[in-house]
């Protein structure tokens, strides 16, 4: 029972994030409707699908209110980044191939190299920057600055035709496109849409989408995601504790492991659910570049902003975060593991012109090994500890920490 309660709560959070994320995605797609394929995936789609990571990291810091909260934030963002790099491209490829339309898909190598190299650079900066025994507001500010540089580069690199379309576009065509899509759809009642969090039906329905409706939908979806992320953090905290108390229900036993390990698998998978759905939808529409660039762009957002912004706000209010040696070593291990896994993923993406089932299953296999490793670390297995010691030793050898 002590494990079932938080696991049920995490599953419920995942469901709400998915439903609210659908509405968020509709609104954000309208806002970024004139961006080119690849640029849209790495910016608008990535930000839209990564909002759960922002709020989860935020609540980890402000609920736990100490270094363990920051470690939970690192666990969520890093775990989500590894999930995005391995699982999302793999399931997107398998989903498209399973439809029978194609046997393999072709991704723009320009997009892969652009986003892959940008992600590796961002994670290397993350590895160097978040080091030492104390973290302050300028660490968060520098991380956010890295993402701003990436966004500026993305918009500067857009071709001239796309920029002109973005500057001179009118919403009329997009409103008509959305109107045509919804006219042939069965529309649920307002009450049913409300209780099932069908926010698109609540705020748009069969009306034409416009800036006002899109922004109302965007803000409401954001508030829903923010609210449920608090409960996601609480469930992860309960799982990590030796014992925890639920009001009116009593005291229960948890796993008695560092919250970072719980966040690495459960919080990261729950918060990455919108990324998965969005990428699968993009892939099924034939937008393969968006499907992959959304996953990689989400990682850059996760590492730089989803962790940098909460860190910046928390340290401005409460002062520097002082980390214990155990937290420092856990953080070092995870940061290096994140960088290495990203390098492997980018090599797999760029090896050859096409991506098929073979690459998809290799990526899934790597993620399964990662999950087994994290479970082993939480259980204190010797083989997992030896790998962890090796990762920490590498960080110390290069004097990163």
C-alpha positions as CSV (number, residue, x, y, z in Angstrom):
1,X,0.0,0.0,0.0
2,X,2.9,2.3,0.8
3,X,4.1,2.1,-2.8
4,X,0.6,1.9,-4.5
5,X,-0.5,5.3,-3.3
6,X,2.3,7.4,-4.8
7,X,2.4,5.2,-7.9
8,X,-1.4,5.7,-8.4
9,X,-0.8,9.5,-7.9
10,X,2.0,9.5,-10.5
11,X,-0.2,7.7,-13.0
12,X,-3.0,10.2,-12.4
13,X,-0.5,13.1,-12.8
14,X,0.6,11.6,-16.1
15,X,-3.0,11.4,-17.4
16,X,-3.6,15.1,-16.5
17,X,-0.3,16.2,-18.0
18,X,-1.3,14.4,-21.2
19,X,-4.8,15.9,-21.4
20,X,-3.7,19.4,-20.6
21,X,-0.6,19.0,-22.8
22,X,-2.9,18.4,-25.8
23,X,-4.6,21.8,-25.3
24,X,-1.2,23.5,-24.7
25,X,0.0,22.0,-28.0
26,X,-2.9,23.2,-30.0
27,X,-2.4,26.7,-28.7
28,X,1.4,26.7,-29.1
29,X,1.1,25.3,-32.7
30,X,-1.1,28.3,-33.6
31,X,1.4,30.7,-32.0
32,X,4.3,29.2,-34.0
33,X,2.3,28.3,-37.1
34,X,4.7,30.1,-39.5
35,X,8.0,28.7,-38.3
36,X,9.7,26.2,-40.6
37,X,9.7,22.5,-39.9
38,X,12.6,21.7,-37.6
39,X,12.7,25.2,-36.2
40,X,9.2,24.8,-34.9
41,X,10.0,21.4,-33.4
42,X,13.1,22.6,-31.6
43,X,11.5,25.8,-30.2
44,X,7.7,26.0,-29.9
45,X,7.0,22.3,-29.7
46,X,10.0,21.7,-27.4
47,X,8.9,24.5,-25.0
48,X,5.3,23.4,-25.1
49,X,6.0,19.8,-24.3
50,X,8.6,20.6,-21.6
51,X,6.5,22.7,-19.4
52,X,6.0,19.8,-16.9
53,X,9.8,19.6,-16.4
54,X,9.9,23.3,-15.5
55,X,7.1,23.0,-12.9
56,X,8.4,19.7,-11.5
57,X,11.9,21.1,-11.0
58,X,10.4,24.3,-9.5
59,X,8.3,22.3,-7.0
60,X,11.1,20.0,-6.1
61,X,13.2,23.0,-5.0
62,X,10.4,24.8,-3.2
63,X,8.7,21.8,-1.6
64,X,11.8,20.0,-0.4
65,X,13.5,23.4,0.1
66,X,17.1,22.1,0.2
67,X,19.9,20.4,-1.8
68,X,17.8,17.2,-2.1
69,X,15.2,19.3,-3.9
70,X,17.8,20.4,-6.4
71,X,18.9,16.8,-6.8
72,X,15.3,15.9,-7.6
73,X,15.2,18.7,-10.2
74,X,18.4,17.4,-11.8
75,X,16.9,13.9,-11.7
76,X,13.8,15.0,-13.5
77,X,15.5,17.1,-16.2
78,X,18.3,14.6,-16.8
79,X,16.0,11.6,-16.7
80,X,13.7,13.4,-19.1
81,X,16.5,14.3,-21.4
82,X,17.7,10.6,-21.6
83,X,14.1,9.5,-22.1
84,X,13.7,12.1,-24.9
85,X,16.9,11.0,-26.6
86,X,16.3,7.3,-26.5
87,X,12.6,6.5,-26.2
88,X,10.8,9.2,-28.1
89,X,12.7,8.9,-31.4
90,X,12.4,5.1,-31.1
91,X,8.7,4.9,-30.5
92,X,8.1,7.6,-33.2
93,X,10.0,5.5,-35.7
94,X,8.2,2.3,-34.7
95,X,4.8,4.0,-34.8
96,X,5.3,5.2,-38.4
97,X,6.7,1.9,-39.7
98,X,3.9,0.0,-38.0
99,X,1.4,1.9,-40.0
100,X,2.9,0.2,-43.1
101,X,3.4,3.4,-45.1
102,X,7.2,3.3,-45.0
103,X,9.9,0.8,-43.9
104,X,12.3,3.5,-42.8
105,X,12.3,7.2,-42.4
106,X,14.8,9.8,-43.6
107,X,15.7,12.7,-41.3
108,X,17.5,15.8,-42.4
109,X,21.2,15.4,-41.4
110,X,21.4,19.2,-41.1
111,X,18.7,19.1,-38.4
112,X,20.3,16.2,-36.6
113,X,23.8,17.8,-36.6
114,X,22.4,21.2,-35.6
115,X,20.3,20.1,-32.7
116,X,22.7,17.2,-31.7
117,X,25.8,19.4,-31.5
118,X,23.8,22.2,-29.7
119,X,22.6,19.7,-27.1
120,X,26.1,18.3,-26.5
121,X,27.5,21.8,-26.1
122,X,24.6,22.7,-23.7
123,X,25.2,19.5,-21.6
124,X,28.9,20.1,-21.5
125,X,28.3,23.6,-20.2
126,X,25.9,22.1,-17.7
127,X,28.5,19.6,-16.6
128,X,31.1,22.4,-16.0
129,X,28.8,25.0,-14.6
130,X,26.8,23.1,-12.0
131,X,29.8,22.0,-10.0
132,X,31.3,22.7,-6.6
133,X,29.6,22.6,-3.2
134,X,27.3,25.7,-3.6
135,X,24.9,27.0,-6.3
136,X,23.8,30.6,-6.6
137,X,21.5,32.7,-8.8
138,X,24.1,33.3,-11.5
139,X,24.4,29.6,-12.2
140,X,20.7,29.6,-13.1
141,X,21.0,32.8,-15.1
142,X,23.9,31.4,-17.1
143,X,22.0,28.3,-17.9
144,X,19.0,30.3,-19.1
145,X,21.4,32.5,-21.2
146,X,22.6,29.4,-23.0
147,X,19.0,28.6,-24.1
148,X,18.5,32.2,-25.2
149,X,21.6,32.0,-27.4
150,X,20.2,28.7,-28.9
151,X,16.8,30.3,-29.7
152,X,18.5,33.4,-31.3
153,X,20.6,31.0,-33.4
154,X,17.5,29.1,-34.5
155,X,15.7,32.2,-35.7
156,X,18.8,33.6,-37.4
157,X,19.3,30.4,-39.2
158,X,15.8,30.3,-40.7
159,X,15.7,30.9,-44.5
160,X,14.7,34.3,-45.8
161,X,11.4,33.0,-47.2
162,X,10.3,31.6,-43.8
163,X,11.2,34.9,-42.0
164,X,9.2,36.9,-44.5
165,X,6.2,34.6,-44.0
166,X,6.5,34.9,-40.2
167,X,6.6,38.8,-40.4
168,X,3.8,39.2,-43.0
169,X,1.4,36.4,-42.1
170,X,-2.2,36.8,-41.2
171,X,-4.1,34.4,-39.0
172,X,-7.1,34.0,-41.5
173,X,-5.8,31.0,-43.3
174,X,-4.9,29.2,-40.1
175,X,-8.3,29.9,-38.6
176,X,-9.9,28.4,-41.7
177,X,-7.7,25.3,-41.5
178,X,-8.6,24.7,-37.9
179,X,-12.3,25.4,-38.7
180,X,-12.2,22.7,-41.5
181,X,-10.6,20.2,-39.1
182,X,-13.2,20.6,-36.4
183,X,-16.3,20.7,-38.5
184,X,-16.0,17.0,-39.3
185,X,-15.2,16.0,-35.7
186,X,-17.7,14.8,-33.2
187,X,-17.8,17.5,-30.5
188,X,-18.4,16.3,-26.9
189,X,-20.6,18.4,-24.6
190,X,-19.1,21.3,-22.7
191,X,-19.5,19.5,-19.3
192,X,-17.9,16.3,-20.6
193,X,-15.0,18.3,-22.1
194,X,-14.5,20.1,-18.9
195,X,-14.3,17.0,-16.6
196,X,-12.0,15.2,-19.2
197,X,-9.8,18.2,-19.6
198,X,-10.6,18.5,-23.3
199,X,-9.4,22.2,-23.2
200,X,-9.5,22.6,-26.9
201,X,-13.3,21.9,-26.9
202,X,-13.8,24.2,-23.8
203,X,-12.0,27.3,-25.3
204,X,-12.3,26.8,-29.0
205,X,-14.9,24.1,-29.9
206,X,-16.1,24.6,-33.5
207,X,-15.2,28.3,-33.5
208,X,-12.4,29.7,-35.4
209,X,-9.1,29.8,-33.5
210,X,-7.6,33.2,-33.1
211,X,-4.9,34.9,-30.9
212,X,-7.3,35.5,-28.0
213,X,-8.6,32.0,-27.8
214,X,-5.1,30.5,-28.3
215,X,-3.7,32.5,-25.4
216,X,-6.6,31.7,-23.1
217,X,-6.1,28.0,-23.9
218,X,-2.3,28.3,-23.4
219,X,-2.6,30.0,-20.0
220,X,-5.2,27.5,-18.7
221,X,-3.3,24.5,-19.9
222,X,-0.2,25.9,-18.2
223,X,-2.0,26.3,-14.9
224,X,-3.4,22.7,-15.1
225,X,0.1,21.3,-15.7
226,X,1.6,23.5,-12.9
227,X,-1.0,22.3,-10.4
228,X,-0.6,18.6,-11.1
229,X,3.3,18.8,-11.0
230,X,3.1,19.7,-7.3
231,X,1.4,16.3,-6.7
232,X,4.0,14.6,-8.9
233,X,6.8,16.0,-6.7
234,X,4.9,15.0,-3.6
235,X,4.4,11.4,-4.8
236,X,8.1,11.1,-5.7
237,X,9.0,12.5,-2.2
238,X,6.8,9.8,-0.6
239,X,8.4,7.0,-2.6
240,X,11.9,8.2,-1.6
241,X,11.1,8.5,2.1
242,X,11.5,5.6,4.6
243,X,8.1,6.5,6.0
244,X,5.6,9.1,5.0
245,X,2.2,10.3,6.2
246,X,-0.9,10.9,4.1
247,X,-3.5,13.1,5.8
248,X,-6.6,11.1,7.0
249,X,-5.0,7.8,5.7
250,X,-2.1,7.2,8.1
251,X,1.6,6.4,7.9
252,X,3.1,4.3,5.1
253,X,6.5,2.9,4.2
254,X,8.4,4.2,1.1
255,X,11.5,2.9,-0.6
256,X,14.0,4.8,1.5
257,X,16.2,5.9,-1.4
258,X,17.5,9.3,-2.6
259,X,14.7,11.2,-4.3
260,X,17.0,11.7,-7.3
261,X,16.6,8.1,-8.3
262,X,12.8,8.2,-8.1
263,X,12.8,11.4,-10.2
264,X,15.2,9.9,-12.7
265,X,12.7,7.3,-13.8
266,X,9.1,8.1,-12.6
267,X,9.0,11.9,-12.6
268,X,11.0,12.2,-15.8
269,X,8.8,9.6,-17.7
270,X,5.6,11.3,-16.4
271,X,6.8,14.8,-17.4
272,X,8.0,13.5,-20.8
273,X,4.6,12.0,-21.8
274,X,3.6,15.1,-23.8
275,X,6.9,15.0,-25.7
276,X,6.2,11.4,-26.7
277,X,2.6,12.1,-27.9
278,X,3.7,15.2,-29.9
279,X,6.6,13.5,-31.6
280,X,4.5,10.4,-32.5
281,X,1.8,12.8,-34.0
282,X,4.5,14.7,-36.0
283,X,6.0,11.5,-37.3
284,X,2.6,10.1,-38.4
285,X,2.0,13.3,-40.3
286,X,5.3,12.9,-42.1
287,X,7.0,15.7,-40.1
288,X,10.0,13.5,-39.3
289,X,12.3,16.5,-38.7
290,X,9.9,18.0,-36.2
291,X,9.5,14.6,-34.4
292,X,13.3,14.3,-33.8
293,X,14.1,18.0,-33.3
294,X,11.3,18.2,-30.7
295,X,13.0,15.5,-28.7
296,X,16.4,17.1,-28.9
297,X,15.2,20.7,-28.6
298,X,13.2,19.6,-25.5
299,X,16.5,18.3,-24.0
300,X,18.2,21.7,-24.5
301,X,15.2,23.4,-22.9
302,X,15.2,20.9,-20.0
303,X,18.9,21.3,-19.2
304,X,19.1,25.0,-19.6
305,X,15.7,26.5,-18.7
306,X,13.7,23.8,-16.8
307,X,16.5,23.6,-14.3
308,X,18.1,27.1,-14.7
309,X,14.9,29.1,-14.1
310,X,13.8,27.4,-10.8
311,X,17.4,27.5,-9.6
312,X,17.6,31.3,-10.4
313,X,14.3,32.1,-8.6
314,X,15.0,29.8,-5.5
315,X,18.5,31.2,-4.9
316,X,17.4,34.8,-5.3
317,X,14.8,34.2,-2.6
318,X,16.6,31.8,-0.2
319,X,20.3,32.4,-1.0
320,X,22.8,29.8,-2.2
321,X,22.2,26.1,-2.1
322,X,24.9,24.2,-0.2
323,X,25.2,20.6,-1.3
324,X,26.6,17.7,0.7
325,X,29.3,15.4,-0.6
326,X,26.8,12.7,-1.4
327,X,24.6,15.1,-3.4
328,X,27.7,16.4,-5.2
329,X,28.8,12.9,-6.2
330,X,25.2,11.9,-7.3
331,X,25.0,15.1,-9.4
332,X,28.4,14.5,-11.0
333,X,27.6,10.9,-11.9
334,X,24.3,11.9,-13.5
335,X,25.6,14.9,-15.4
336,X,28.4,12.8,-17.0
337,X,26.0,10.0,-17.7
338,X,23.6,12.4,-19.4
339,X,26.4,13.8,-21.6
340,X,27.7,10.3,-22.6
341,X,24.2,9.0,-23.4
342,X,23.6,12.1,-25.6
343,X,26.8,11.5,-27.6
344,X,25.8,7.9,-28.1
345,X,22.3,8.9,-29.3
346,X,23.6,11.5,-31.7
347,X,26.1,9.0,-33.2
348,X,23.2,6.6,-33.7
349,X,21.0,9.3,-35.3
350,X,23.7,10.4,-37.7
351,X,25.1,7.0,-38.6
352,X,23.6,6.5,-42.1
353,X,21.0,8.4,-44.0
354,X,17.9,6.5,-42.7
355,X,16.4,5.5,-39.4
356,X,14.6,2.2,-39.1
357,X,13.5,-0.5,-36.6
358,X,17.2,-1.5,-36.0
359,X,18.2,1.9,-34.7
360,X,14.9,2.2,-32.8
361,X,15.5,-1.0,-30.8
362,X,19.1,-0.1,-30.1
363,X,17.9,3.2,-28.5
364,X,15.2,1.3,-26.5
365,X,17.8,-1.2,-25.4
366,X,20.1,1.6,-24.1
367,X,17.2,3.1,-22.1
368,X,16.3,-0.2,-20.6
369,X,19.9,-0.6,-19.5
370,X,19.7,2.9,-18.0
371,X,16.6,2.0,-16.0
372,X,18.2,-1.2,-14.8
373,X,21.3,0.8,-13.7
374,X,19.2,3.3,-11.8
375,X,17.2,0.6,-10.1
376,X,20.5,-1.1,-9.2
377,X,21.9,2.2,-7.8
378,X,18.8,2.6,-5.7
379,X,19.0,-1.0,-4.4
380,X,22.8,-0.6,-3.6
381,X,23.9,-3.3,-6.1
382,X,27.7,-3.6,-6.3
383,X,27.9,-3.6,-10.2
384,X,25.9,-0.4,-10.3
385,X,27.9,1.2,-7.6
386,X,31.1,0.3,-9.5
387,X,29.8,2.1,-12.6
388,X,28.8,5.1,-10.5
389,X,32.3,5.2,-8.9
390,X,33.9,5.1,-12.3
391,X,31.7,8.1,-13.5
392,X,32.5,10.1,-10.4
393,X,36.2,9.3,-10.8
394,X,36.1,10.6,-14.4
395,X,34.6,13.8,-13.3
396,X,37.3,14.2,-10.6
397,X,40.1,13.2,-13.0
398,X,39.2,16.1,-15.3
399,X,38.8,18.4,-12.3
400,X,35.3,19.2,-13.3
401,X,34.0,19.1,-9.8
